[in-house]
Amino acid sequence: MSSPDVLQSSEPRYGWLSKLVDSVFAATAIGAACWLLLSYAPFFGSAANELAMLLLEKLRFWIVGPIVGVAYAAYWQWRESRGAFPTARRHAQAMAIVRYVVAWMIAQYGFIKVVGIQFYLGLNWQDRPLDQLNGFMLAWYYFYRSRALVLTIAAVEISGSALLLFPRTTLLGAALLLPLMVNVTLTDYLYGILGPAPTALFLTAGLVYLVAPHRKRIAQLLFQSVSDVRDTTRSTWAVGRRVAVLLFAFLAAAVYVTPIGKKKVDTLLAGKWKVDRQTVNGRLLSPDSWKDDTTNSIWSNLYLEDGYFTVSSHPYLFDPARTRWGNYTYDAAQRSMTVTFPDSVAGRLSVDTLAGDRMAVHGVLNRDTVALSLTRVKPVKTYRMYWDW
């Protein structure tokens, strides 16, 4: 038997799909590495940095890498069909390339957290109202509030990346990093942080690629029953216990959205309403009178939500010091709203007109005759259910 025949018979067999996956991941990782190397251009002067910035704008390694990988997989298959080809070695090399590049990229994210570059909020961001922040700003603001959390994430990224650099600890490193990267990927896509989203997706997929060779061991560890314990998992009592646990968990939430635990709240009037016109005891209040008001009797904005009746005197921002909290119930049949405040102020308001986002009400609150013209400027965005019967 010739040496090539011996080599072929001793090597494990890799199908076309395996070659394709190895080639695409390795080629994409090499492209990502070239893209990362361009970020070091400032060390070589302004001219090199300008050239690097130009290449970064033009280089689409997410597209080039897979194309090169598909081409190499076809070449790999062709070479193997014609004779000896070190397939096992190429597979190991592809795994090593992905290990090193993924470790490099994730560790880099860890270090930029340590030096304080990532999650920095500009001063103008910090002064913007909450409803002006998009998903990207909200996510950055959340992490910016806790330096300890950021450093903890950085420690996981750096230590997990270090473990990826050694074949014996690759699985441990991937086990640390994969849940983190899944969370990062979901956050990027669902919060509209689309710039780094492809990178996060590649890193997550790269970690899955590194874990895949261990899938049988992982499945055996997670799902194999203990041999010395009698298997009673399929008994009626065992199934009932499991169903009961989930049922009790569900009931703990359902009690708040059924007539048993909570009265159905109004959703017809729910939203933020701007007070266009306010009349008290027949006297029309000036739109600017809120500036000198110290009793919170001037209403600029009205928040109707989840049964709460919240009045804000300040028209441009929600200032707790210039706010009154109360409760209300709405009888749609009578077109009547019952309002109560903690300081014993109570009364009833009648809804005169309700057309879309325009409403006019009048009534008596604490022996004062009140009339309001309102415009709904923001509806309630909620996913709460309610089961009525």
Steps between C-alpha positions, in 0.01 A plus 500: 500500500645837403546779749220714351264204541609463861447873557153487348394198699625644831334839462140555606262564216360849449205555272435791268292685760775474760756636252264783408446601865873485578591704193232768543575555869878503450484734199261739677724496808803587286306785342401624844862483612606714203225747589623512860860557391392817321397646836869516598580737213522812727825357639656559156397861442212700358551384142471135602196583708325672208570201276372263767179700541444485125551124497271456800223674308554291187596160642198275550663199661159364605433442131852427372575247774209262427558524124867407541397225743257343251767511228758337727253231608447409133878489447538290815241249380660484158851442641379229734320318220822491295723356766658563837415828666558582870131541579533441875783751516300756305207451738727556800648808335155644433402445863823666617447803275146550631614448861771763476297760311192463721721526809671807356174678419320423826807584711524830314141579601595415856799732505312796351255463787788507750650821358157665496435538127189285467174612663616861537210745493548850366381784718225590254366142520471528876284811470251356252149397613447127520255488210765653272743213556503225238580135572874554458503791745284314753732198495810717535339700781413179687857369493648845560326517838708218651876491458514179706270320256705615202823377661336167584399453135852598395650242738283226349593606146874514568520181708279308258710617206818385677346155546421480128870526419569152642349188338444334838295793634316600181174346614521674839573835336211457257269403787585830672470714190209349308218610737656847513524530122144372447381778730715758319371386160135517606555843659668633186227387263194558720615841624605620156876508571566396142861614465665225707214251449668300215816468709302372798319252278828371355654462847195311624502273196877454539455382859226257389744373235765440768252321727349285223773226508409442867125476441478127579684544830282799590179313414614202703580722798176697486244237405626159605324368811699376797529124473479415870173692557168338412341683208159628612490798269207361301274408787169683534602650834831628359330661201240656731769656721665664202173630362410633847822700524431674168133546585579671832751725323233595245233565765733736684487726193143429391351611832587860411325497162172330588194617696620287794800713583453838338222704353530556128665834441393752243676487164267728304627820663852376572785720385673832555264794454605861451271751671409753232249689714425495873213678670453499880179644649426674174841670482724420202857435611784652300731248324798668674352496850682173579822700551374666819288210623612347831189294574510270194152617411603597146483197274725489195519127432274218608618137506228233499655158531418173675235668714731781613406866458826699501506877453813696411516877536820535299414486128846407369632239741374269772604659830395284800494813717233649275287190463187357660429126501150360515280219374202483268243261366306554180145390432473491123123451508447811712797686344601583855840504672535468878821665626665471843821647645679398823430840658125426505431693182238307309240560239342395177572620148263455210643441154317743274678414177743225407609491138824319434771692681281795600300508822303753704398431862330693776398431857570571865824427685514591869207744456675675209327501163753389240487493121784370282574480129761231430706363213659156524864540396619149582305174523587226747727236351442186703493128441289423807223246458171480683278193521143597576205271567 
